[in-house]
Amino acid sequence: MHKLSYALFAALAAAGTLLAPGAAAAAAPSDVTASQCIAGGGVIIIQDTGTGDHQFTMRCSGGLHDGETVV
């Protein structure tokens, strides 16, 4: 049986690290206001609903809320 070379072993370890699921970050809380989002270091993302009725949704991305990092 052949021994794995160091380079091949390192490549397999790196691939395993990249494919392994990471720790889940906290979901953005729904009750965070725009000013709370900015104060926590987040960014407000305004998105059109795409239904043609000129409605939009707002969500907070990033920052620190209730002691947890939000992505």
N, CA, C and O atoms as a CHARMM CRD file, in Angstrom:
* protein
*
  284
    1    1 MET  N      0.84500  -1.17700   0.00000 PROA 1      0.00000
    2    1 MET  CA     0.00000   0.00000   0.00000 PROA 1      0.00000
    3    1 MET  C      0.89100   1.24200   0.00000 PROA 1      0.00000
    4    1 MET  O      1.88300   1.30000   0.72600 PROA 1      0.00000
    5    2 HSD  N      0.53900   2.21800  -0.80500 PROA 2      0.00000
    6    2 HSD  CA     1.34800   3.42800  -0.93600 PROA 2      0.00000
    7    2 HSD  C      1.05200   4.39800   0.19900 PROA 2      0.00000
    8    2 HSD  O     -0.08100   4.50300   0.67000 PROA 2      0.00000
    9    3 LYS  N      2.07700   5.09400   0.62300 PROA 3      0.00000
   10    3 LYS  CA     1.89700   6.12900   1.64300 PROA 3      0.00000
   11    3 LYS  C      1.50600   7.43400   0.96300 PROA 3      0.00000
   12    3 LYS  O      2.00400   7.75700  -0.11500 PROA 3      0.00000
   13    4 LEU  N      0.62500   8.16800   1.59200 PROA 4      0.00000
   14    4 LEU  CA     0.24100   9.46900   1.04900 PROA 4      0.00000
   15    4 LEU  C      1.37300  10.46400   1.24600 PROA 4      0.00000
   16    4 LEU  O      1.99100  10.51200   2.30900 PROA 4      0.00000
   17    5 SER  N      1.63400  11.24100   0.23400 PROA 5      0.00000
   18    5 SER  CA     2.64900  12.27800   0.38000 PROA 5      0.00000
   19    5 SER  C      2.08500  13.40500   1.24000 PROA 5      0.00000
   20    5 SER  O      0.87100  13.53600   1.40100 PROA 5      0.00000
   21    6 TYR  N      2.97600  14.20200   1.77900 PROA 6      0.00000
   22    6 TYR  CA     2.56300  15.31700   2.63400 PROA 6      0.00000
   23    6 TYR  C      1.67400  16.29100   1.87200 PROA 6      0.00000
   24    6 TYR  O      0.69300  16.78900   2.42400 PROA 6      0.00000
   25    7 ALA  N      2.00300  16.57100   0.60800 PROA 7      0.00000
   26    7 ALA  CA     1.21800  17.52200  -0.19400 PROA 7      0.00000
   27    7 ALA  C     -0.19700  17.00000  -0.41600 PROA 7      0.00000
   28    7 ALA  O     -1.16200  17.75900  -0.32300 PROA 7      0.00000
   29    8 LEU  N     -0.32300  15.71200  -0.70800 PROA 8      0.00000
   30    8 LEU  CA    -1.64400  15.13600  -0.92400 PROA 8      0.00000
   31    8 LEU  C     -2.44700  15.14100   0.37300 PROA 8      0.00000
   32    8 LEU  O     -3.64100  15.44400   0.37000 PROA 8      0.00000
   33    9 PHE  N     -1.79600  14.80900   1.46500 PROA 9      0.00000
   34    9 PHE  CA    -2.46900  14.83300   2.76400 PROA 9      0.00000
   35    9 PHE  C     -2.95300  16.24000   3.09900 PROA 9      0.00000
   36    9 PHE  O     -4.07500  16.41300   3.57600 PROA 9      0.00000
   37   10 ALA  N     -2.11100  17.24800   2.85200 PROA 10     0.00000
   38   10 ALA  CA    -2.48300  18.63800   3.12300 PROA 10     0.00000
   39   10 ALA  C     -3.65100  19.07000   2.24300 PROA 10     0.00000
   40   10 ALA  O     -4.54300  19.78700   2.69800 PROA 10     0.00000
   41   11 ALA  N     -3.64800  18.63500   0.98500 PROA 11     0.00000
   42   11 ALA  CA    -4.74000  18.98200   0.07300 PROA 11     0.00000
   43   11 ALA  C     -6.05300  18.35900   0.53400 PROA 11     0.00000
   44   11 ALA  O     -7.09900  19.00600   0.48700 PROA 11     0.00000
   45   12 LEU  N     -6.00100  17.12200   0.97100 PROA 12     0.00000
   46   12 LEU  CA    -7.21300  16.46200   1.46800 PROA 12     0.00000
   47   12 LEU  C     -7.72200  17.12400   2.74400 PROA 12     0.00000
   48   12 LEU  O     -8.92900  17.27700   2.92900 PROA 12     0.00000
   49   13 ALA  N     -6.81300  17.51000   3.61200 PROA 13     0.00000
   50   13 ALA  CA    -7.21000  18.18400   4.84800 PROA 13     0.00000
   51   13 ALA  C     -7.83700  19.53700   4.54500 PROA 13     0.00000
   52   13 ALA  O     -8.82700  19.91800   5.17100 PROA 13     0.00000
   53   14 ALA  N     -7.26800  20.26700   3.59000 PROA 14     0.00000
   54   14 ALA  CA    -7.81800  21.56900   3.21800 PROA 14     0.00000
   55   14 ALA  C     -9.19700  21.41100   2.59600 PROA 14     0.00000
   56   14 ALA  O    -10.09800  22.20100   2.87900 PROA 14     0.00000
   57   15 ALA  N     -9.37100  20.39900   1.75400 PROA 15     0.00000
   58   15 ALA  CA   -10.67100  20.16400   1.13100 PROA 15     0.00000
   59   15 ALA  C    -11.70700  19.80500   2.18900 PROA 15     0.00000
   60   15 ALA  O    -12.85100  20.25400   2.11500 PROA 15     0.00000
   61   16 GLY  N    -11.31900  19.00800   3.16100 PROA 16     0.00000
   62   16 GLY  CA   -12.24200  18.65000   4.23600 PROA 16     0.00000
   63   16 GLY  C    -12.64700  19.85100   5.06000 PROA 16     0.00000
   64   16 GLY  O    -13.79200  19.95500   5.50000 PROA 16     0.00000
   65   17 THR  N    -11.70600  20.75900   5.26900 PROA 17     0.00000
   66   17 THR  CA   -12.00300  21.97700   6.02500 PROA 17     0.00000
   67   17 THR  C    -12.96600  22.86500   5.25900 PROA 17     0.00000
   68   17 THR  O    -13.87100  23.45700   5.84600 PROA 17     0.00000
   69   18 LEU  N    -12.77600  22.96000   3.95600 PROA 18     0.00000
   70   18 LEU  CA   -13.64400  23.81500   3.14200 PROA 18     0.00000
   71   18 LEU  C    -15.04400  23.23100   3.00000 PROA 18     0.00000
   72   18 LEU  O    -16.02100  23.97500   2.91800 PROA 18     0.00000
   73   19 LEU  N    -15.14800  21.91900   2.96900 PROA 19     0.00000
   74   19 LEU  CA   -16.44100  21.28400   2.77000 PROA 19     0.00000
   75   19 LEU  C    -17.22400  21.08700   4.06000 PROA 19     0.00000
   76   19 LEU  O    -18.43200  20.85700   4.02100 PROA 19     0.00000
   77   20 ALA  N    -16.55800  21.17300   5.18900 PROA 20     0.00000
   78   20 ALA  CA   -17.23600  20.97300   6.47100 PROA 20     0.00000
   79   20 ALA  C    -18.15700  22.15600   6.75300 PROA 20     0.00000
   80   20 ALA  O    -17.78000  23.30400   6.51700 PROA 20     0.00000
   81   21 PRO  N    -19.34900  21.88900   7.25200 PROA 21     0.00000
   82   21 PRO  CA   -20.25600  22.99500   7.56600 PROA 21     0.00000
   83   21 PRO  C    -19.72700  23.82000   8.72700 PROA 21     0.00000
   84   21 PRO  O    -19.26400  23.27500   9.72900 PROA 21     0.00000
   85   22 GLY  N    -19.79600  25.11000   8.58700 PROA 22     0.00000
   86   22 GLY  CA   -19.32400  26.01100   9.62600 PROA 22     0.00000
   87   22 GLY  C    -20.39200  26.23900  10.67900 PROA 22     0.00000
   88   22 GLY  O    -21.53400  25.80600  10.53000 PROA 22     0.00000
   89   23 ALA  N    -20.01100  26.91300  11.72500 PROA 23     0.00000
   90   23 ALA  CA   -20.97400  27.25300  12.76500 PROA 23     0.00000
   91   23 ALA  C    -21.95900  28.26700  12.20500 PROA 23     0.00000
   92   23 ALA  O    -21.56500  29.24100  11.56400 PROA 23     0.00000
   93   24 ALA  N    -23.20400  28.03800  12.44400 PROA 24     0.00000
   94   24 ALA  CA   -24.23400  28.93100  11.91100 PROA 24     0.00000
   95   24 ALA  C    -24.26200  30.23700  12.69200 PROA 24     0.00000
   96   24 ALA  O    -24.26400  30.24100  13.92300 PROA 24     0.00000
   97   25 ALA  N    -24.28400  31.32800  11.96900 PROA 25     0.00000
   98   25 ALA  CA   -24.40700  32.64000  12.60500 PROA 25     0.00000
   99   25 ALA  C    -25.87500  32.88800  12.90900 PROA 25     0.00000
  100   25 ALA  O    -26.76100  32.26600  12.32300 PROA 25     0.00000
  101   26 ALA  N    -26.10900  33.78100  13.80900 PROA 26     0.00000
  102   26 ALA  CA   -27.48300  34.08600  14.19500 PROA 26     0.00000
  103   26 ALA  C    -28.22100  34.72800  13.03500 PROA 26     0.00000
  104   26 ALA  O    -27.65100  35.52600  12.29200 PROA 26     0.00000
  105   27 ALA  N    -29.45900  34.38600  12.88600 PROA 27     0.00000
  106   27 ALA  CA   -30.29400  35.02500  11.87100 PROA 27     0.00000
  107   27 ALA  C    -30.61300  36.44100  12.31500 PROA 27     0.00000
  108   27 ALA  O    -30.63600  36.74400  13.50700 PROA 27     0.00000
  109   28 ALA  N    -30.85600  37.29100  11.34800 PROA 28     0.00000
  110   28 ALA  CA   -31.17300  38.67800  11.67100 PROA 28     0.00000
  111   28 ALA  C    -32.50000  38.73800  12.42100 PROA 28     0.00000
  112   28 ALA  O    -33.49900  38.19500  11.94900 PROA 28     0.00000
  113   29 PRO  N    -32.52200  39.38100  13.56400 PROA 29     0.00000
  114   29 PRO  CA   -33.77200  39.49000  14.30300 PROA 29     0.00000
  115   29 PRO  C    -34.77300  40.34400  13.54100 PROA 29     0.00000
  116   29 PRO  O    -34.40400  41.35000  12.93600 PROA 29     0.00000
  117   30 SER  N    -36.02500  39.95000  13.57000 PROA 30     0.00000
  118   30 SER  CA   -37.04000  40.66100  12.79400 PROA 30     0.00000
  119   30 SER  C    -37.47400  41.96100  13.45400 PROA 30     0.00000
  120   30 SER  O    -38.04600  42.82300  12.78600 PROA 30     0.00000
  121   31 ASP  N    -37.21800  42.12200  14.74100 PROA 31     0.00000
  122   31 ASP  CA   -37.70200  43.30700  15.43900 PROA 31     0.00000
  123   31 ASP  C    -36.63500  44.38800  15.59700 PROA 31     0.00000
  124   31 ASP  O    -36.77600  45.27700  16.43700 PROA 31     0.00000
  125   32 VAL  N    -35.57000  44.32000  14.79800 PROA 32     0.00000
  126   32 VAL  CA   -34.51700  45.33100  14.86000 PROA 32     0.00000
  127   32 VAL  C    -34.91200  46.49300  13.96000 PROA 32     0.00000
  128   32 VAL  O    -35.20900  46.30500  12.78000 PROA 32     0.00000
  129   33 THR  N    -34.91400  47.69200  14.52600 PROA 33     0.00000
  130   33 THR  CA   -35.22900  48.87700  13.73000 PROA 33     0.00000
  131   33 THR  C    -34.00100  49.28900  12.92800 PROA 33     0.00000
  132   33 THR  O    -32.90100  48.78600  13.15600 PROA 33     0.00000
  133   34 ALA  N    -34.19700  50.20100  11.99300 PROA 34     0.00000
  134   34 ALA  CA   -33.08700  50.67400  11.17100 PROA 34     0.00000
  135   34 ALA  C    -32.01400  51.33000  12.03300 PROA 34     0.00000
  136   34 ALA  O    -30.82300  51.11600  11.80900 PROA 34     0.00000
  137   35 SER  N    -32.42300  52.12000  13.01000 PROA 35     0.00000
  138   35 SER  CA   -31.43300  52.78900  13.86100 PROA 35     0.00000
  139   35 SER  C    -30.68400  51.78100  14.73000 PROA 35     0.00000
  140   35 SER  O    -29.49000  51.95900  14.97300 PROA 35     0.00000
  141   36 GLN  N    -31.35100  50.72900  15.20400 PROA 36     0.00000
  142   36 GLN  CA   -30.67700  49.68400  15.97100 PROA 36     0.00000
  143   36 GLN  C    -29.69800  48.91400  15.08800 PROA 36     0.00000
  144   36 GLN  O    -28.62500  48.51600  15.54300 PROA 36     0.00000
  145   37 CYS  N    -30.06600  48.70700  13.83900 PROA 37     0.00000
  146   37 CYS  CA   -29.19600  48.00900  12.89200 PROA 37     0.00000
  147   37 CYS  C    -27.90500  48.79100  12.68900 PROA 37     0.00000
  148   37 CYS  O    -26.81400  48.22600  12.76200 PROA 37     0.00000
  149   38 ILE  N    -28.02800  50.07700  12.43800 PROA 38     0.00000
  150   38 ILE  CA   -26.85400  50.92700  12.22500 PROA 38     0.00000
  151   38 ILE  C    -26.01900  51.01100  13.50100 PROA 38     0.00000
  152   38 ILE  O    -24.79100  50.94200  13.44800 PROA 38     0.00000
  153   39 ALA  N    -26.68800  51.16000  14.65200 PROA 39     0.00000
  154   39 ALA  CA   -25.97000  51.25700  15.92700 PROA 39     0.00000
  155   39 ALA  C    -25.19600  49.97900  16.23100 PROA 39     0.00000
  156   39 ALA  O    -24.14100  50.03200  16.86300 PROA 39     0.00000
  157   40 GLY  N    -25.70600  48.83200  15.78800 PROA 40     0.00000
  158   40 GLY  CA   -25.02800  47.55700  16.01200 PROA 40     0.00000
  159   40 GLY  C    -23.94400  47.27100  14.99200 PROA 40     0.00000
  160   40 GLY  O    -23.29300  46.22700  15.05500 PROA 40     0.00000
  161   41 GLY  N    -23.73900  48.18900  14.04600 PROA 41     0.00000
  162   41 GLY  CA   -22.70600  47.99100  13.03200 PROA 41     0.00000
  163   41 GLY  C    -23.19300  47.27600  11.79300 PROA 41     0.00000
  164   41 GLY  O    -22.38600  46.85000  10.96700 PROA 41     0.00000
  165   42 GLY  N    -24.49900  47.13800  11.64900 PROA 42     0.00000
  166   42 GLY  CA   -25.05500  46.44600  10.49500 PROA 42     0.00000
  167   42 GLY  C    -25.30600  47.37000   9.32100 PROA 42     0.00000
  168   42 GLY  O    -25.09600  48.58000   9.40300 PROA 42     0.00000
  169   43 VAL  N    -25.75600  46.78200   8.23400 PROA 43     0.00000
  170   43 VAL  CA   -26.08500  47.50100   7.01200 PROA 43     0.00000
  171   43 VAL  C    -27.53800  47.19800   6.68500 PROA 43     0.00000
  172   43 VAL  O    -27.96700  46.04600   6.74600 PROA 43     0.00000
  173   44 ILE  N    -28.29400  48.23100   6.33900 PROA 44     0.00000
  174   44 ILE  CA   -29.69700  48.04700   5.98000 PROA 44     0.00000
  175   44 ILE  C    -29.77200  47.67600   4.50500 PROA 44     0.00000
  176   44 ILE  O    -29.22300  48.37600   3.65400 PROA 44     0.00000
  177   45 ILE  N    -30.44700  46.58400   4.20800 PROA 45     0.00000
  178   45 ILE  CA   -30.63100  46.15000   2.82800 PROA 45     0.00000
  179   45 ILE  C    -32.10400  46.31000   2.48800 PROA 45     0.00000
  180   45 ILE  O    -32.97200  45.70700   3.12000 PROA 45     0.00000
  181   46 ILE  N    -32.37300  47.13300   1.48100 PROA 46     0.00000
  182   46 ILE  CA   -33.74200  47.36400   1.01800 PROA 46     0.00000
  183   46 ILE  C    -33.88400  46.61900  -0.30100 PROA 46     0.00000
  184   46 ILE  O    -33.08100  46.79300  -1.21700 PROA 46     0.00000
  185   47 GLN  N    -34.91700  45.78500  -0.38400 PROA 47     0.00000
  186   47 GLN  CA   -35.08000  44.92300  -1.54200 PROA 47     0.00000
  187   47 GLN  C    -36.50300  45.02500  -2.06900 PROA 47     0.00000
  188   47 GLN  O    -37.46300  44.96500  -1.30100 PROA 47     0.00000
  189   48 ASP  N    -36.63600  45.17900  -3.37800 PROA 48     0.00000
  190   48 ASP  CA   -37.94800  45.20400  -4.02600 PROA 48     0.00000
  191   48 ASP  C    -38.53200  43.79200  -3.98100 PROA 48     0.00000
  192   48 ASP  O    -37.81000  42.81200  -4.16200 PROA 48     0.00000
  193   49 THR  N    -39.83700  43.69300  -3.73900 PROA 49     0.00000
  194   49 THR  CA   -40.46100  42.37600  -3.66000 PROA 49     0.00000
  195   49 THR  C    -40.54400  41.70400  -5.02200 PROA 49     0.00000
  196   49 THR  O    -40.68400  40.48300  -5.09800 PROA 49     0.00000
  197   50 GLY  N    -40.46000  42.48200  -6.10300 PROA 50     0.00000
  198   50 GLY  CA   -40.47500  41.91600  -7.44400 PROA 50     0.00000
  199   50 GLY  C    -41.85300  41.59600  -7.97000 PROA 50     0.00000
  200   50 GLY  O    -41.98200  40.93300  -9.00000 PROA 50     0.00000
  201   51 THR  N    -42.88600  42.05200  -7.28600 PROA 51     0.00000
  202   51 THR  CA   -44.24600  41.76500  -7.73400 PROA 51     0.00000
  203   51 THR  C    -44.81700  42.86400  -8.61800 PROA 51     0.00000
  204   51 THR  O    -45.92200  42.72200  -9.14100 PROA 51     0.00000
  205   52 GLY  N    -44.08500  43.95300  -8.79200 PROA 52     0.00000
  206   52 GLY  CA   -44.54800  45.04100  -9.64200 PROA 52     0.00000
  207   52 GLY  C    -45.44800  46.03500  -8.94300 PROA 52     0.00000
  208   52 GLY  O    -45.94400  46.96500  -9.57900 PROA 52     0.00000
  209   53 ASP  N    -45.67100  45.86500  -7.65400 PROA 53     0.00000
  210   53 ASP  CA   -46.56100  46.77600  -6.93200 PROA 53     0.00000
  211   53 ASP  C    -45.79500  47.79900  -6.09200 PROA 53     0.00000
  212   53 ASP  O    -46.36700  48.41600  -5.19300 PROA 53     0.00000
  213   54 HSD  N    -44.51500  47.97900  -6.37700 PROA 54     0.00000
  214   54 HSD  CA   -43.65900  48.97700  -5.71800 PROA 54     0.00000
  215   54 HSD  C    -43.59000  48.79200  -4.20600 PROA 54     0.00000
  216   54 HSD  O    -43.52900  49.77400  -3.46700 PROA 54     0.00000
  217   55 GLN  N    -43.59900  47.55800  -3.74100 PROA 55     0.00000
  218   55 GLN  CA   -43.41500  47.28500  -2.32400 PROA 55     0.00000
  219   55 GLN  C    -41.99700  46.76200  -2.11600 PROA 55     0.00000
  220   55 GLN  O    -41.38300  46.20600  -3.02600 PROA 55     0.00000
  221   56 PHE  N    -41.49300  46.95000  -0.90300 PROA 56     0.00000
  222   56 PHE  CA   -40.13400  46.53100  -0.61700 PROA 56     0.00000
  223   56 PHE  C    -40.05600  45.93200   0.77500 PROA 56     0.00000
  224   56 PHE  O    -40.95100  46.10000   1.60300 PROA 56     0.00000
  225   57 THR  N    -38.96400  45.23300   1.00500 PROA 57     0.00000
  226   57 THR  CA   -38.67300  44.69600   2.32800 PROA 57     0.00000
  227   57 THR  C    -37.36100  45.28800   2.80600 PROA 57     0.00000
  228   57 THR  O    -36.49900  45.63300   1.99700 PROA 57     0.00000
  229   58 MET  N    -37.20800  45.40600   4.10300 PROA 58     0.00000
  230   58 MET  CA   -35.98200  45.90200   4.69500 PROA 58     0.00000
  231   58 MET  C    -35.46000  44.84200   5.65600 PROA 58     0.00000
  232   58 MET  O    -36.22000  44.25600   6.42600 PROA 58     0.00000
  233   59 ARG  N    -34.16000  44.60700   5.59900 PROA 59     0.00000
  234   59 ARG  CA   -33.55900  43.69100   6.56200 PROA 59     0.00000
  235   59 ARG  C    -32.19500  44.22300   6.96000 PROA 59     0.00000
  236   59 ARG  O    -31.57600  45.00900   6.24200 PROA 59     0.00000
  237   60 CYS  N    -31.75100  43.78300   8.10100 PROA 60     0.00000
  238   60 CYS  CA   -30.45400  44.18700   8.62900 PROA 60     0.00000
  239   60 CYS  C    -29.46300  43.06500   8.35400 PROA 60     0.00000
  240   60 CYS  O    -29.75000  41.89600   8.61100 PROA 60     0.00000
  241   61 SER  N    -28.31000  43.42200   7.83600 PROA 61     0.00000
  242   61 SER  CA   -27.27800  42.43400   7.55400 PROA 61     0.00000
  243   61 SER  C    -25.99900  42.83100   8.27400 PROA 61     0.00000
  244   61 SER  O    -25.51400  43.95400   8.13000 PROA 61     0.00000
  245   62 GLY  N    -25.46700  41.91600   9.03600 PROA 62     0.00000
  246   62 GLY  CA   -24.22500  42.16800   9.76000 PROA 62     0.00000
  247   62 GLY  C    -24.46300  42.89000  11.06300 PROA 62     0.00000
  248   62 GLY  O    -25.59100  43.25600  11.39300 PROA 62     0.00000
  249   63 GLY  N    -23.41200  43.08700  11.78400 PROA 63     0.00000
  250   63 GLY  CA   -23.50800  43.80300  13.04900 PROA 63     0.00000
  251   63 GLY  C    -23.65300  42.86900  14.22700 PROA 63     0.00000
  252   63 GLY  O    -23.56600  41.64800  14.10000 PROA 63     0.00000
  253   64 LEU  N    -23.87500  43.46900  15.36300 PROA 64     0.00000
  254   64 LEU  CA   -23.98900  42.75200  16.62400 PROA 64     0.00000
  255   64 LEU  C    -25.31900  43.11400  17.26500 PROA 64     0.00000
  256   64 LEU  O    -25.56700  44.28100  17.56700 PROA 64     0.00000
  257   65 HSD  N    -26.17200  42.12400  17.47300 PROA 65     0.00000
  258   65 HSD  CA   -27.48600  42.34200  18.06000 PROA 65     0.00000
  259   65 HSD  C    -27.72300  41.29900  19.14300 PROA 65     0.00000
  260   65 HSD  O    -27.53100  40.10500  18.91500 PROA 65     0.00000
  261   66 ASP  N    -28.13000  41.74100  20.29100 PROA 66     0.00000
  262   66 ASP  CA   -28.37800  40.85200  21.43200 PROA 66     0.00000
  263   66 ASP  C    -27.16400  39.97600  21.73300 PROA 66     0.00000
  264   66 ASP  O    -27.30800  38.82400  22.14400 PROA 66     0.00000
  265   67 GLY  N    -25.96400  40.53000  21.52500 PROA 67     0.00000
  266   67 GLY  CA   -24.74400  39.80300  21.84500 PROA 67     0.00000
  267   67 GLY  C    -24.32400  38.76300  20.83200 PROA 67     0.00000
  268   67 GLY  O    -23.36300  38.03400  21.07800 PROA 67     0.00000
  269   68 GLU  N    -25.01300  38.66100  19.68700 PROA 68     0.00000
  270   68 GLU  CA   -24.66800  37.67800  18.67300 PROA 68     0.00000
  271   68 GLU  C    -24.38100  38.37300  17.35300 PROA 68     0.00000
  272   68 GLU  O    -25.04100  39.34900  16.99600 PROA 68     0.00000
  273   69 THR  N    -23.38900  37.86000  16.62900 PROA 69     0.00000
  274   69 THR  CA   -23.06200  38.41000  15.31900 PROA 69     0.00000
  275   69 THR  C    -24.11500  37.97000  14.31800 PROA 69     0.00000
  276   69 THR  O    -24.48300  36.79700  14.25600 PROA 69     0.00000
  277   70 VAL  N    -24.59300  38.92500  13.53700 PROA 70     0.00000
  278   70 VAL  CA   -25.63300  38.64600  12.54700 PROA 70     0.00000
  279   70 VAL  C    -25.03200  38.77500  11.15900 PROA 70     0.00000
  280   70 VAL  O    -24.32000  39.73600  10.86900 PROA 70     0.00000
  281   71 VAL  N    -25.32400  37.79400  10.29300 PROA 71     0.00000
  282   71 VAL  CA   -24.84600  37.86000   8.90700 PROA 71     0.00000
  283   71 VAL  C    -25.98600  38.10300   7.96800 PROA 71     0.00000
  284   71 VAL  O    -25.78100  38.19000   6.75700 PROA 71     0.00000
